[in-house]
Amino acid sequence: MKLYNYFRSSASFRVRIALELKGLSYDYMPVHLVKGEHKAPGYSAVSPANLVPTLETDAGEHLSQSMAIIEYLDELHPAPALLPADPVARAQVRALAQLIACEIHPLNNLRVLKYLTRELKVDEDTKNTWYRHWVRDGLEAFERQLQTLPPSTYCFGDTPTLADCCLVPQIFNGKRFNTNFDGLTRTMAAFDACMAHPAFQKAQPSSCPDNEA
């Protein structure tokens, strides 16, 4: 398999975590978003949407959207499972994951931040305030959701799930913008548990070959 991704892309980070949790090997294909490599004609042939990540399967199929890719991997390689077997529990994990992937991330991804500064002429401080507000707002909702669930090591239960694959990259990016995480007790406990897991360590941006940090 090949994973076309960018080291700082939280969506790419999610898929790297899933691949590491499942012990799957892949070729790392860097696509530099800041340099605009995702808009190059060569990459358009891989991803018509000009987005990362894209997973190229062994059969040469191109799969896009991190959530779809992770569920594909979970169906093809069911152990360790990233979604519970019970339908209610599975819906609860998906809801946690989507609080991040569908509620927080779309407001704060790179193209949105660029639009704020380039087209709307928002200054850097205002842009960063926007970012921190929506991340904090979303994580407070995430924390409230966690508080309704039984105590657990990770977001849901004692093994990592799809929710953890989404949470960790969002916390990483939030830290880059000095987001306030105070009071997010269950959320940050899950994050700390994840970061003690080798798979999350291997998948993090500083471990990527195109890391510029």
N, C-alpha and C positions, 0 to 999 in steps of 0.2 A: 504494500500500500504506500501511497504518497499523501502527505498532508501539506497542502499549500496554506501557509499561515504567516502571521506577523507576530513577533514575540510579545508585543504589548497589547495585541488585540485580545480583549477578554473572551470573545467568542472562540477564538483560536485556542486560548488557554483552557477553556472548558473541554475541548476535544482532546487536547494533549493529556489532560488529567484522566479522562476516560480510557484513553489508549494505555496509559501507564498502569492504571488500576487493573486493567485486564491483561497486562503483560504482553501487549501486542507490539511488534516491531513495525517501524514505518520509516520511509525516507522523508526527511525534513526539507520542504521546499519553501524557502523564504520569499515573501511578497511584501516589499517595503511600502506601507501605506502612505507614509509622510512624503516619500519620493514619487508617489503616484503610480507605482508599478502595477497596482490592481487595475488601472485603466489602460494598460498597454495592450495592443492587439493580440499579442501572444497569450496573455492571461485571459482575455475575453473568450478565447476558444475553450478555456478550461472552465471559466465561470462567466456565463452571459450576463449575470447580475453585477459583475465586477466587485464581488465581495469576498472576504475571507471569513472562515476557513472553507476550503474545498477538499474533500477526501476523494482521492482516486483509488478505486478498488483494484484488487489483483486482476479483475476482468476488464479494467480500463474504464469503468463507469465513473462519472463525476457526480458526487453527492454534495449538496450545499446545505447551509443552515445548521448551526451547531447542534440544536436540539434534535433535529432529524437525524444527523450523523450519529449522535450518541445513542439514540434509540435503535438505530440500525445496528450499531456495534453490540448493543445489549441483546438484541434479538439473535444476532449471528453468533455471539460468544456469551452465553447466558451466565457464566460464572467468572468472577463474582457479579451478582445481579446489582444493577444500579437503580432498579425499580422493584418495589415489593410485589409479591405474588397476589396478595389480597387486593381486590379492586378499590376498596375505600382507601387503603394505605397508599396504593399507587396514585390515586387521584390527589391525595394530600401531598405527596412528594412532588408531583407535577405542578401543583399549585404553588409550592414554595419556589420551585425552579422558575416558574413563569413570573412570579413577583419580581424577580431580578431580570430575567431575559426579556420580558414583555413590558414591564412597568418602569424599571430604572434605566436599563441599558439604552433603549431607543432615544431617550432624552439627552444622553451624554456621550454618545459615540463620536468618533473623530469627525465625521462629516458634519454633524450638527454643530460641534464646537467651532469648526472652520467657518460654517455659515454665519454663526453669531459674530465672529470677528471680521470676516472678509466682506460679507454682503450687508450685514446690519451694523457694522462699524462699532461693535461692542468692545470696550477696552478689556485688557487682560484680567484685571481685578474683578470686573463685573462678570466676565465669563466664568471665572473660578467660583464666584459666589453662586452663580446659576448651577454649576456642577455640584457643589457641596450641598446646596439646598435639596436638589432632587435625589441625590444619593442618600442623604440623611432621612428625608421624608420616606423614601422607599424602604430603607432598612428598619425604620421604626415600625412600618407595617409588617415587615418580615419578622421582627422581634415579637410583635403581638401575636402573629400566627404561631410562632414557635411556642409561646407561652400557653397555648391551648393544647399542646401535645404532651405526651408523657415525657419525663426526663430521659435524656439520651446523650450518648457521647458525641455523636455527630448531629446533623440537622434532624435526622429521623432515624432513630435506632442506633445500634452499635457498630454499624459498618457504613462506609461512605455511600451516598446515593447521588442521583442526578442533581438534587438540591445542593449538595456540597460542591459538585463540579461547577455550579453557577455562582455559589457564594464566594468561594476563594478568589477568583479573578476580580470580582466586584470590590472586595476588600482591598486587594492589591492596588487597583486603580484609585480607589478612594483615598488610600494612604498617600499616593502621589500628589493629590490635591489637598492634603491636610484636612480631610473630612473628620468631623467629630464623631467618635464611636462610643462616647460615654453613655452608660446606661443600657447598652445593647448586650445584656449579660449572656443570654443563651446564644445569640448570634456570634459573639466573639469567642465564647467557649468552644463552639463548633469549629470556628476558624482555627483556633489554636490546636484542637485535636487533629484537624486536617494537616496542618503544617508539621505535625510530628510524624506524619505518615510518609514513607519514602516515595510513593507515587506522586504526591503533591510537590515534594521537593524536586523531583526529577523534571516535572512539567513546568516549573515556574520560569518566568522570563529570564532570570539570571543564568539559567541552565541552557538557554537556547543558543544555537550557533550564530544567529544574527543579532544577539543581544548587544546593544550599544551603551547600556547603562554603565 
